[in-house]
């Protein structure tokens, strides 16, 4: 009887240390970005998130990224609904849902930062806050999807945060028809963030892993969002090529190990 109790005590001590460290680096990241990050609950706060997301994505009015009512339900039921404020103004927000495996994973559904805050690392501060929140609740991973053609997001997720792709998802949301995604198929890359993994711990401490360009390199365009507006045909051709070069390889068992500064996925087959 004594041995299991002792082992549980050791695990609890380890978890508390991880949570303390995560909270500390998250606080430093928020201070460096000049933002105050807090959980949101009332409808006035959630309406501000809705307004921010509509400003970022410019969606069809009937198809917002997420509704106020759903955010209210998520917040009320203990999920992750958070805003980042600069000078008292909402400049970023993120919403996550407790997911399978139950008690271990948070799925980050949507995150947005106002264009005027680019270069301030607000998105990085939000992710570190999300990590600390998850660890404090005994979770060990966060998953999310992103458009694999958006170069800056790929670099941020794979190089700066050390998240790792687990699946290529063709046309995951269907046609989204907004100012960022256009009106074509919405391919996504699902990533998993191992919150206490050594690469992630180092990345959150400002020491992201080096990505050696060894293996198969699969490039993405410099600015797919502009290309979707200026040349939708060329943008769709990029999507089809990436679905084959990245998606088919992952389906066959290849592993994506990083993303280079020059804009290419690094794949080991």
N, C-alpha and C positions, 0 to 999 in steps of 0.2 A: 504493500500500500504506500510506503514512504517514497519509493522510487518514482512513480508517476507524479506525485505531488511536487517532488523536488524538480523534476524535468519541466513541469508546467511553470514553476516559479522562475526558472532560468529563461524560458521562452518569453515570459512576460517582461522580465528585465530587458531582454534584447529588443523586444518590440517597443518598450518605452524609450530606449536610447534612440532607436531609429526615428520614432515620432518626434522626439525633441530635436534631433538634428535636422529633420525635414522642416519643422516649423521655423527653425532658426534661419536656414538658407532661404526659405520662402519669404520671411520678413525682410531679409537683406535685399532680395530681388525686388520686392515691392518698394522699399525705400529708394533703391537705386533708380527705379523707373518713375519715382515721384507719384505713386498711386496708393490709395487706401483700398484694400480689398475686403469685402464683407459679404456675408450671406444675405440674400434678399427674401422678403416674405410678403409684404403688403402689395396691394394692387397698383398703387402709385409707382412703386419701384419697378414692378414687373411691366407696367405700361412703358416706362422709360427704356427697358430692355427691348421691348417690342419695337419702339420707335428707332432705337439704335440699329437693330438688325435690319429693319426695313430700309434704313438709310444706307447701310453697307451693301445689302444684296439687291436692292431695288426690285423686289419680286412682283409678280402679279398680285394685286391687292387681296385676292381670294386665296392666295397660297403663300402665307408668310413662313419663314423658317421654323417658327414655333409660336403658338398662341399664348396670350396672357393666361387664359384659363388653364391650359395644360401646365404652364410654369407654376401657377398657383397650387395645383394638385401635387406636382413634384416637390415643391418646397414644403408644403404642409405634411407630406408623407415621409420626410426625412431624406430626400434626394438632394442633389447638389445644384443650387441655383445661386450664382455669385456675380457681383458686379465690381468693377474697378473704377475708382473715382479720382479725378485730378481737379483740384480746386473746387471740390463739391459737385463737379459735373461727371455724369456717367460717360466713360470713354471706352469701356470694354466689358464684356460679360461672357459667361460660359454656363452651360446647363449640362448636367450629367445624370445618368439613371443607374441605380443599382441593378446589376445584371448577373447572368450566369457566368461561371459557377457562383451560386448564392453564397454570400458571406466572404467572397474573395475578390470580386471585380466590380469596378465602376465603368460604365460606358459613357464616354464624353460625347454628347450628341451634337452640340453646336457651340462654337466659340467665335466671337467677333470683336475686333478692335477698330475704333474709328480711324479713318485714313489719316487724320491730322496727328495721330499719335505714333505713326510708323517711325521706326528707328529708336524708339524709347524702351524697347524690350518689354512692353506691357503684356504681350502674349506669353512670354517666358515667365513673367511674374505670376500670371494666372495659372499656368501649368504647374508651377512649383507650389502654389497655394492648393491646387487640386490634389497634388501628390500628398501634401501634409495632411489634408482633410481625410483622404482615403486611408492613409496609414494610421491615423488616430482612431479609425473605426475598424481596424483589424483587417483591412483589405490589402492584397499584395500585388494587384495589377490594375491598370487602366487601359481600356481599348478605345479606339476611335477610328473613323474613316476620314480620308481626305482625297481630293482630286489629284491623282498621280501625275497629271500634266503641269500642275502649278509648281514651278521650280523652287520658289522661295519657301513654300510650305514643305516640300520634300526635304529640303536642306534643314529646315528648322526641326522637323519631326525626327529625321533619321540621324543627322549629324549633331545638331545642338542638344537634342533631348536624349538621343540614343534609344529611341523606340525602334522596334523591329517589325517589319511587315510579316503578316501571317497568311494573308489571302488576297487575291485580286478579285474584285467583285464587279463584273460587267453590268452596266446600266442599273446600279443599285437602287436609285430613287425614281427611275423613269425620267421623263422629260420634266425639268425643273422650271425652265422658262423664266429666268431672272437675269439681272444685269451682269452677273459673274459667270454663271454656268451656261448661258445661252439656251438654246432650245433643242439640243441634241441629247444623245444618250449620256447618262451620268455615271461613268465608270468611277470606281473608288478603290482605294487601297486600304485594307484593314490592318492596323498596327496594334501591337501590344507593348505596353510599357511595364517592365518588370521593376516595380518601385524600389525594391531593396537590392537589385542586382548591382554588381560592382561598376559596370559601365554607366548605369543610370545615376548611381550615387556620385561618381566622379563628374558626370555631366552637370548635375545639379549644383555641384560645388564649383562650377566654372571650368572644368577640365574635360571637355568632350573628347571622345575617342578619336584617334586619327584613322581616317579611312584610306587605306592603301589602294590605289587604283589597279588592283590585280584581280583578274577575272573578266567576265563579260561586262562591258560598259554599254548601258542603254541610255541614250541622251533624251532630254525633253527640250522643248523650245524655250527661249528666254522669257517670253511673255505670252502665254496661251490666252489670257483674258483679252488682251488687245487684238490678238489674231482672230478670236471668235467674232469680233465685231468687224474687223477690216477684211478678213478672208475666211468666212465660215467653212468653205470647202477644204482649204489647207488645214484648218484646225481639226476638222473631222478626220482627215488623212493621218494627222499626228496621233489622234486617239486610236485609230485602227491599228497603226503600226505598234503603238505602245501596248495595246491589248495583246498582240501576238508576241512581241519581243519580251515583255515582262510577264503578262498574265499566263501565257502558254508555258513559259519556263517554270513559273511558280507551280502551276498545276502538275508539271512533270517532276517536281521535287526540288527545284533550284531554290537557293536561299539568298535573299537580299541582305547584304552585310553593311550597306552604307550608301551614302550619296556624296558625290564629289563637289567641290566648290565650283567646278566648271559646268555642273549641271547634268550629271549622269548617275543613274543607279549602278551600283557595283553588285554583280551577281556571281555566286559560286554554284556551279552545277555539279 
